[in-house]
Amino acid sequence: MSVWNDLVGQDPVVAELSAAADGAGGGGGVAHAWLFTGPPGSGRSAAARAFAAALQCTEIPRGCGHCAACHQVLQGTHADLEVVRPSGLSYGIKETRALVLRASSSPSVGRWQIVLFEDADRATEGAANALLKAIEEPPPRTLWLLCTPSPDDLLITIRSRCRLVTLRTPPIDAVADVLVQRDGVDRETADVVARAAQGHISRARRLATDPEARARRAQVLAVPRRLTSVGPAAMAADALVKAAEAEAKATTEELNAQETAEMRQALGESAKGRMPRGTAGALKELEDRQKSRATRVKRDALDRALLDLASYYRDVLTLQLGAGSELVNTELAPELRTAAAETRPEGTLRRLDAIMECRERLDANVNPLLAVEALTMALRTG
């Protein structure tokens, strides 16, 4: 048992971070800003949190995983750990300035005041500039741990002041082993979902344990079979968007209700449900944040669907080119072979390009239904 147990297939990263935590000793000799990068599912946030736990660990070697400090950091309850998870489409300058102010305080129980900023690439330009100032002149006991998919997602001036930690996509076998050993998933299912998730650990776990997640993925992989004409193609696009909306609603509805109730109580709601004067602005701000989060969750759900769709055509192309690589969607092998025989590699490449273009359009705030309809029409014609 150690804080590094959740880092699957990242032995070089574990060695680097473990050595840095041990070298920090009583509070010196460690870089004040770290940038954790890697593809989705590689474990960027898990690596940053494990490193934070090792830095606060009270045992030798650091990162024991069983002391109070390690437990509190891993649970997100340590007094000297600030975890930032942008819930909306972006993270603004107002929030960043408040974060910088909190980060400037001295640690109360641990050796370090640590800020773990997940999805730091969502910071706006103004927020990034405010963050840069804090990283340029940090308090002596403050550490910044930033997480982004790629170093290029941050200003070069921020990157240059951070120590870079690069994670890789975990091997399929390693992900399957984790599902079997820690989650009790049977070996056959673990192998299938680990391959389907393409090394994305949390995605693989969700597919293994959530029948609805598997059903949604199966519906996405059925899209190529439905593109027989313009009408079915438009219906397939509508179904994809509605499925993403339903997933976003299921994810955010309960959380929204809880947040609203807590906010109303904190603002002094009466027994009859009446709110004091001057509280409407705070409730409106909360509502705006919740809408932004719902948009982000919906966009993320659509993006996952598009990546699953891309894996289908990737398998078709693999068979067409005789690449010899293992299929991602092994359960669809007969259908994939038929599709590979009936189409040409050039058309498959155009379909993959159309999927990537749709992802870019969604990222640029194009209406989701219009973007996905354009995609399904392109997939139909190739």
Secondary structure, DSSP 8 states (H G I E B T S, - for coil): --TTTT-TT-HHHHHHHHHHHHHHTTT-SS-SEEEEE-STTS-HHHHHHHHHHHHH--SSSS--SSSHHHHHHHHT--TTEEEE---SS-B-HHHHHHHHHHHTS--SSSS-EEEEETTGGGB-HHHHHHHHHHHHS--TTEEEEEEESSGGGS-HHHHTTSEEEE-----HHHHHHHHHHHH---HHHHHHHHHHTTT-HHHHHHHHH-HHHHHHHHHHHTHHHH-SSHHHHHHHHHHHHHHHHHHHHHHHHHHHHHHHHHHHHHTT--TTS---TT-HHHHHHHHHHHHHHHHHHHHHHHHHHHHHHHHHHHHHHHHHHT-----S-GGGHHHHHHHHHHS-HHHHHHHHHHHHHHHHHHHTT--HHHHHHHHHHHHHH-
